[in-house]
Amino acid sequence: MKFNEILEMADVELNQKLAELKSELFNLRFQLEINQLDNPMRIKEVKKNIAQIKTVLRERELKNAN
């Protein structure tokens, strides 16, 4: 997911995507533990996307507070 795509999404969409990514991260970690993970780099990518979404949500929250 590109950062520009994240910026264009509404807060509701971002929260939904965040929940999906957290669920995916849980599943990836589980697969890693039982040695069935095909692409371990996917964990890094999902964590990065979660951080980007949280950053955008926090920036919007601070912007709306002022």
Biopython code that builds the backbone (N, CA, C, O; Angstrom):
import numpy as np
from Bio.PDB.StructureBuilder import StructureBuilder

atoms = [
    (1, "MET", "N", (0.842, -1.168, 0.000)),
    (1, "MET", "CA", (0.000, 0.000, 0.000)),
    (1, "MET", "C", (0.891, 1.235, 0.000)),
    (1, "MET", "O", (1.837, 1.332, 0.781)),
    (2, "LYS", "N", (0.582, 2.163, -0.872)),
    (2, "LYS", "CA", (1.346, 3.397, -0.999)),
    (2, "LYS", "C", (0.862, 4.417, 0.030)),
    (2, "LYS", "O", (-0.308, 4.421, 0.412)),
    (3, "PHE", "N", (1.768, 5.275, 0.470)),
    (3, "PHE", "CA", (1.433, 6.279, 1.462)),
    (3, "PHE", "C", (0.398, 7.264, 0.924)),
    (3, "PHE", "O", (-0.454, 7.741, 1.672)),
    (4, "ASN", "N", (0.471, 7.569, -0.369)),
    (4, "ASN", "CA", (-0.514, 8.470, -0.970)),
    (4, "ASN", "C", (-1.916, 7.887, -0.897)),
    (4, "ASN", "O", (-2.884, 8.623, -0.704)),
    (5, "GLU", "N", (-2.036, 6.581, -1.049)),
    (5, "GLU", "CA", (-3.332, 5.922, -0.937)),
    (5, "GLU", "C", (-3.876, 6.062, 0.475)),
    (5, "GLU", "O", (-5.075, 6.265, 0.665)),
    (6, "ILE", "N", (-3.009, 5.956, 1.456)),
    (6, "ILE", "CA", (-3.422, 6.084, 2.840)),
    (6, "ILE", "C", (-3.927, 7.494, 3.115)),
    (6, "ILE", "O", (-4.935, 7.676, 3.798)),
    (7, "LEU", "N", (-3.229, 8.485, 2.586)),
    (7, "LEU", "CA", (-3.633, 9.876, 2.807)),
    (7, "LEU", "C", (-5.000, 10.178, 2.202)),
    (7, "LEU", "O", (-5.731, 11.022, 2.720)),
    (8, "GLU", "N", (-5.348, 9.503, 1.121)),
    (8, "GLU", "CA", (-6.612, 9.762, 0.442)),
    (8, "GLU", "C", (-7.808, 9.072, 1.111)),
    (8, "GLU", "O", (-8.957, 9.408, 0.825)),
    (9, "MET", "N", (-7.544, 8.123, 1.986)),
    (9, "MET", "CA", (-8.621, 7.367, 2.621)),
    (9, "MET", "C", (-9.262, 8.183, 3.743)),
    (9, "MET", "O", (-8.611, 9.012, 4.378)),
    (10, "ALA", "N", (-10.553, 7.929, 3.972)),
    (10, "ALA", "CA", (-11.262, 8.561, 5.073)),
    (10, "ALA", "C", (-10.917, 7.857, 6.376)),
    (10, "ALA", "O", (-10.384, 6.747, 6.375)),
    (11, "ASP", "N", (-11.227, 8.516, 7.491)),
    (11, "ASP", "CA", (-10.897, 7.942, 8.801)),
    (11, "ASP", "C", (-11.559, 6.586, 9.018)),
    (11, "ASP", "O", (-10.945, 5.678, 9.579)),
    (12, "VAL", "N", (-12.789, 6.445, 8.584)),
    (12, "VAL", "CA", (-13.504, 5.177, 8.755)),
    (12, "VAL", "C", (-12.801, 4.064, 7.974)),
    (12, "VAL", "O", (-12.618, 2.956, 8.478)),
    (13, "GLU", "N", (-12.417, 4.373, 6.756)),
    (13, "GLU", "CA", (-11.709, 3.393, 5.933)),
    (13, "GLU", "C", (-10.360, 3.026, 6.565)),
    (13, "GLU", "O", (-9.956, 1.864, 6.552)),
    (14, "LEU", "N", (-9.675, 4.027, 7.115)),
    (14, "LEU", "CA", (-8.383, 3.777, 7.745)),
    (14, "LEU", "C", (-8.530, 2.860, 8.963)),
    (14, "LEU", "O", (-7.714, 1.963, 9.173)),
    (15, "ASN", "N", (-9.566, 3.090, 9.751)),
    (15, "ASN", "CA", (-9.782, 2.242, 10.919)),
    (15, "ASN", "C", (-10.104, 0.809, 10.511)),
    (15, "ASN", "O", (-9.664, -0.136, 11.166)),
    (16, "GLN", "N", (-10.871, 0.642, 9.430)),
    (16, "GLN", "CA", (-11.182, -0.697, 8.929)),
    (16, "GLN", "C", (-9.914, -1.383, 8.414)),
    (16, "GLN", "O", (-9.677, -2.558, 8.695)),
    (17, "LYS", "N", (-9.117, -0.650, 7.670)),
    (17, "LYS", "CA", (-7.876, -1.199, 7.128)),
    (17, "LYS", "C", (-6.905, -1.550, 8.255)),
    (17, "LYS", "O", (-6.195, -2.553, 8.182)),
    (18, "LEU", "N", (-6.880, -0.715, 9.297)),
    (18, "LEU", "CA", (-6.023, -0.983, 10.442)),
    (18, "LEU", "C", (-6.416, -2.289, 11.128)),
    (18, "LEU", "O", (-5.553, -3.081, 11.505)),
    (19, "ALA", "N", (-7.703, -2.508, 11.285)),
    (19, "ALA", "CA", (-8.176, -3.752, 11.899)),
    (19, "ALA", "C", (-7.805, -4.958, 11.033)),
    (19, "ALA", "O", (-7.393, -5.995, 11.553)),
    (20, "GLU", "N", (-7.950, -4.821, 9.720)),
    (20, "GLU", "CA", (-7.589, -5.908, 8.805)),
    (20, "GLU", "C", (-6.098, -6.232, 8.895)),
    (20, "GLU", "O", (-5.706, -7.398, 8.934)),
    (21, "LEU", "N", (-5.280, -5.189, 8.927)),
    (21, "LEU", "CA", (-3.835, -5.390, 8.970)),
    (21, "LEU", "C", (-3.395, -6.012, 10.294)),
    (21, "LEU", "O", (-2.492, -6.848, 10.317)),
    (22, "LYS", "N", (-4.026, -5.609, 11.391)),
    (22, "LYS", "CA", (-3.688, -6.213, 12.685)),
    (22, "LYS", "C", (-4.044, -7.696, 12.693)),
    (22, "LYS", "O", (-3.302, -8.519, 13.230)),
    (23, "SER", "N", (-5.170, -8.025, 12.100)),
    (23, "SER", "CA", (-5.576, -9.423, 12.007)),
    (23, "SER", "C", (-4.594, -10.203, 11.137)),
    (23, "SER", "O", (-4.203, -11.321, 11.472)),
    (24, "GLU", "N", (-4.203, -9.601, 10.021)),
    (24, "GLU", "CA", (-3.243, -10.255, 9.132)),
    (24, "GLU", "C", (-1.904, -10.455, 9.826)),
    (24, "GLU", "O", (-1.272, -11.500, 9.667)),
    (25, "LEU", "N", (-1.466, -9.460, 10.594)),
    (25, "LEU", "CA", (-0.204, -9.575, 11.316)),
    (25, "LEU", "C", (-0.265, -10.717, 12.330)),
    (25, "LEU", "O", (0.696, -11.472, 12.477)),
    (26, "PHE", "N", (-1.381, -10.840, 13.020)),
    (26, "PHE", "CA", (-1.553, -11.940, 13.964)),
    (26, "PHE", "C", (-1.422, -13.281, 13.244)),
    (26, "PHE", "O", (-0.728, -14.183, 13.714)),
    (27, "ASN", "N", (-2.093, -13.402, 12.106)),
    (27, "ASN", "CA", (-2.038, -14.649, 11.339)),
    (27, "ASN", "C", (-0.631, -14.929, 10.820)),
    (27, "ASN", "O", (-0.188, -16.078, 10.823)),
    (28, "LEU", "N", (0.068, -13.900, 10.381)),
    (28, "LEU", "CA", (1.436, -14.080, 9.890)),
    (28, "LEU", "C", (2.360, -14.543, 11.015)),
    (28, "LEU", "O", (3.200, -15.421, 10.815)),
    (29, "ARG", "N", (2.201, -13.951, 12.196)),
    (29, "ARG", "CA", (3.033, -14.367, 13.330)),
    (29, "ARG", "C", (2.735, -15.803, 13.726)),
    (29, "ARG", "O", (3.637, -16.559, 14.090)),
    (30, "PHE", "N", (1.474, -16.169, 13.653)),
    (30, "PHE", "CA", (1.098, -17.543, 13.966)),
    (30, "PHE", "C", (1.726, -18.503, 12.956)),
    (30, "PHE", "O", (2.270, -19.539, 13.339)),
    (31, "GLN", "N", (1.652, -18.162, 11.673)),
    (31, "GLN", "CA", (2.252, -18.996, 10.635)),
    (31, "GLN", "C", (3.766, -19.100, 10.826)),
    (31, "GLN", "O", (4.357, -20.153, 10.583)),
    (32, "LEU", "N", (4.385, -18.007, 11.260)),
    (32, "LEU", "CA", (5.824, -18.013, 11.500)),
    (32, "LEU", "C", (6.188, -19.016, 12.601)),
    (32, "LEU", "O", (7.183, -19.733, 12.494)),
    (33, "GLU", "N", (5.391, -19.055, 13.634)),
    (33, "GLU", "CA", (5.666, -19.954, 14.757)),
    (33, "GLU", "C", (5.509, -21.425, 14.394)),
    (33, "GLU", "O", (6.217, -22.276, 14.933)),
    (34, "ILE", "N", (4.588, -21.730, 13.484)),
    (34, "ILE", "CA", (4.388, -23.137, 13.104)),
    (34, "ILE", "C", (5.113, -23.482, 11.806)),
    (34, "ILE", "O", (4.846, -24.506, 11.178)),
    (35, "ASN", "N", (6.035, -22.600, 11.423)),
    (35, "ASN", "CA", (6.905, -22.817, 10.258)),
    (35, "ASN", "C", (6.148, -23.027, 8.949)),
    (35, "ASN", "O", (6.525, -23.880, 8.145)),
    (36, "GLN", "N", (5.096, -22.265, 8.735)),
    (36, "GLN", "CA", (4.369, -22.337, 7.471)),
    (36, "GLN", "C", (4.333, -20.999, 6.745)),
    (36, "GLN", "O", (3.541, -20.819, 5.820)),
    (37, "LEU", "N", (5.172, -20.070, 7.151)),
    (37, "LEU", "CA", (5.194, -18.750, 6.530)),
    (37, "LEU", "C", (6.071, -18.783, 5.286)),
    (37, "LEU", "O", (7.257, -19.107, 5.360)),
    (38, "ASP", "N", (5.481, -18.443, 4.141)),
    (38, "ASP", "CA", (6.203, -18.467, 2.879)),
    (38, "ASP", "C", (7.080, -17.230, 2.689)),
    (38, "ASP", "O", (8.204, -17.334, 2.198)),
    (39, "ASN", "N", (6.568, -16.059, 3.076)),
    (39, "ASN", "CA", (7.278, -14.813, 2.836)),
    (39, "ASN", "C", (7.440, -14.047, 4.154)),
    (39, "ASN", "O", (6.541, -13.294, 4.530)),
    (40, "PRO", "N", (8.547, -14.218, 4.855)),
    (40, "PRO", "CA", (8.723, -13.534, 6.137)),
    (40, "PRO", "C", (8.817, -12.012, 6.016)),
    (40, "PRO", "O", (8.601, -11.306, 7.001)),
    (41, "MET", "N", (9.130, -11.505, 4.849)),
    (41, "MET", "CA", (9.198, -10.059, 4.649)),
    (41, "MET", "C", (7.819, -9.407, 4.683)),
    (41, "MET", "O", (7.706, -8.191, 4.840)),
    (42, "ARG", "N", (6.783, -10.210, 4.536)),
    (42, "ARG", "CA", (5.414, -9.687, 4.591)),
    (42, "ARG", "C", (5.108, -9.116, 5.977)),
    (42, "ARG", "O", (4.341, -8.161, 6.099)),
    (43, "ILE", "N", (5.702, -9.692, 7.011)),
    (43, "ILE", "CA", (5.492, -9.187, 8.369)),
    (43, "ILE", "C", (5.991, -7.748, 8.472)),
    (43, "ILE", "O", (5.312, -6.887, 9.032)),
    (44, "LYS", "N", (7.174, -7.496, 7.932)),
    (44, "LYS", "CA", (7.748, -6.144, 7.957)),
    (44, "LYS", "C", (6.855, -5.166, 7.200)),
    (44, "LYS", "O", (6.627, -4.045, 7.654)),
    (45, "GLU", "N", (6.358, -5.589, 6.062)),
    (45, "GLU", "CA", (5.506, -4.738, 5.237)),
    (45, "GLU", "C", (4.200, -4.394, 5.960)),
    (45, "GLU", "O", (3.758, -3.245, 5.941)),
    (46, "VAL", "N", (3.593, -5.386, 6.590)),
    (46, "VAL", "CA", (2.328, -5.161, 7.302)),
    (46, "VAL", "C", (2.555, -4.230, 8.489)),
    (46, "VAL", "O", (1.749, -3.333, 8.734)),
    (47, "LYS", "N", (3.646, -4.434, 9.228)),
    (47, "LYS", "CA", (3.946, -3.565, 10.366)),
    (47, "LYS", "C", (4.176, -2.123, 9.913)),
    (47, "LYS", "O", (3.774, -1.183, 10.598)),
    (48, "LYS", "N", (4.815, -1.955, 8.772)),
    (48, "LYS", "CA", (5.054, -0.621, 8.224)),
    (48, "LYS", "C", (3.733, 0.050, 7.854)),
    (48, "LYS", "O", (3.532, 1.231, 8.138)),
    (49, "ASN", "N", (2.836, -0.703, 7.220)),
    (49, "ASN", "CA", (1.534, -0.153, 6.855)),
    (49, "ASN", "C", (0.723, 0.237, 8.087)),
    (49, "ASN", "O", (0.046, 1.265, 8.086)),
    (50, "ILE", "N", (0.791, -0.576, 9.132)),
    (50, "ILE", "CA", (0.086, -0.253, 10.378)),
    (50, "ILE", "C", (0.626, 1.056, 10.953)),
    (50, "ILE", "O", (-0.148, 1.915, 11.373)),
    (51, "ALA", "N", (1.926, 1.207, 10.971)),
    (51, "ALA", "CA", (2.541, 2.425, 11.496)),
    (51, "ALA", "C", (2.147, 3.648, 10.678)),
    (51, "ALA", "O", (1.882, 4.711, 11.240)),
    (52, "GLN", "N", (2.106, 3.510, 9.367)),
    (52, "GLN", "CA", (1.725, 4.633, 8.513)),
    (52, "GLN", "C", (0.277, 5.050, 8.765)),
    (52, "GLN", "O", (-0.025, 6.240, 8.844)),
    (53, "ILE", "N", (-0.609, 4.076, 8.890)),
    (53, "ILE", "CA", (-2.016, 4.381, 9.131)),
    (53, "ILE", "C", (-2.187, 5.058, 10.485)),
    (53, "ILE", "O", (-2.923, 6.038, 10.604)),
    (54, "LYS", "N", (-1.509, 4.540, 11.500)),
    (54, "LYS", "CA", (-1.601, 5.146, 12.826)),
    (54, "LYS", "C", (-1.067, 6.575, 12.814)),
    (54, "LYS", "O", (-1.612, 7.448, 13.489)),
    (55, "THR", "N", (-0.006, 6.814, 12.050)),
    (55, "THR", "CA", (0.561, 8.158, 11.946)),
    (55, "THR", "C", (-0.430, 9.122, 11.314)),
    (55, "THR", "O", (-0.621, 10.230, 11.814)),
    (56, "VAL", "N", (-1.055, 8.717, 10.234)),
    (56, "VAL", "CA", (-2.022, 9.575, 9.549)),
    (56, "VAL", "C", (-3.221, 9.859, 10.458)),
    (56, "VAL", "O", (-3.691, 10.994, 10.534)),
    (57, "LEU", "N", (-3.711, 8.827, 11.142)),
    (57, "LEU", "CA", (-4.850, 9.022, 12.049)),
    (57, "LEU", "C", (-4.493, 9.993, 13.171)),
    (57, "LEU", "O", (-5.300, 10.852, 13.528)),
    (58, "ARG", "N", (-3.300, 9.865, 13.723)),
    (58, "ARG", "CA", (-2.873, 10.749, 14.809)),
    (58, "ARG", "C", (-2.695, 12.177, 14.313)),
    (58, "ARG", "O", (-3.068, 13.121, 15.010)),
    (59, "GLU", "N", (-2.130, 12.353, 13.118)),
    (59, "GLU", "CA", (-1.975, 13.693, 12.559)),
    (59, "GLU", "C", (-3.330, 14.351, 12.364)),
    (59, "GLU", "O", (-3.499, 15.532, 12.667)),
    (60, "ARG", "N", (-4.286, 13.601, 11.863)),
    (60, "ARG", "CA", (-5.636, 14.150, 11.668)),
    (60, "ARG", "C", (-6.288, 14.485, 13.001)),
    (60, "ARG", "O", (-6.990, 15.489, 13.117)),
    (61, "GLU", "N", (-6.059, 13.652, 14.002)),
    (61, "GLU", "CA", (-6.626, 13.896, 15.322)),
    (61, "GLU", "C", (-6.077, 15.192, 15.907)),
    (61, "GLU", "O", (-6.832, 15.991, 16.461)),
    (62, "LEU", "N", (-4.777, 15.404, 15.787)),
    (62, "LEU", "CA", (-4.161, 16.628, 16.295)),
    (62, "LEU", "C", (-4.607, 17.845, 15.499)),
    (62, "LEU", "O", (-4.802, 18.921, 16.064)),
    (63, "LYS", "N", (-4.764, 17.684, 14.217)),
    (63, "LYS", "CA", (-5.199, 18.792, 13.365)),
    (63, "LYS", "C", (-6.625, 19.212, 13.733)),
    (63, "LYS", "O", (-6.929, 20.404, 13.758)),
    (64, "ASN", "N", (-7.488, 18.259, 14.014)),
    (64, "ASN", "CA", (-8.877, 18.564, 14.367)),
    (64, "ASN", "C", (-8.999, 19.115, 15.778)),
    (64, "ASN", "O", (-9.981, 19.791, 16.084)),
    (65, "ALA", "N", (-8.039, 18.847, 16.638)),
    (65, "ALA", "CA", (-8.083, 19.337, 18.019)),
    (65, "ALA", "C", (-7.785, 20.839, 18.072)),
    (65, "ALA", "O", (-8.251, 21.538, 18.972)),
    (66, "ASN", "N", (-7.025, 21.317, 17.123)),
    (66, "ASN", "CA", (-6.661, 22.745, 17.136)),
    (66, "ASN", "C", (-7.657, 23.582, 16.432)),
    (66, "ASN", "O", (-7.496, 24.800, 16.355)),
]
sb = StructureBuilder()
sb.init_structure("model")
sb.init_model(0)
sb.init_chain("A")
sb.init_seg("    ")
for serial, (resi, resn, name, xyz) in enumerate(atoms, 1):
    if name == "N":
        sb.init_residue(resn, " ", resi, " ")
    sb.init_atom(name, np.array(xyz, "f"), 0.0, 1.0, " ", f" {name:<3s}", serial, name[0])
structure = sb.get_structure()
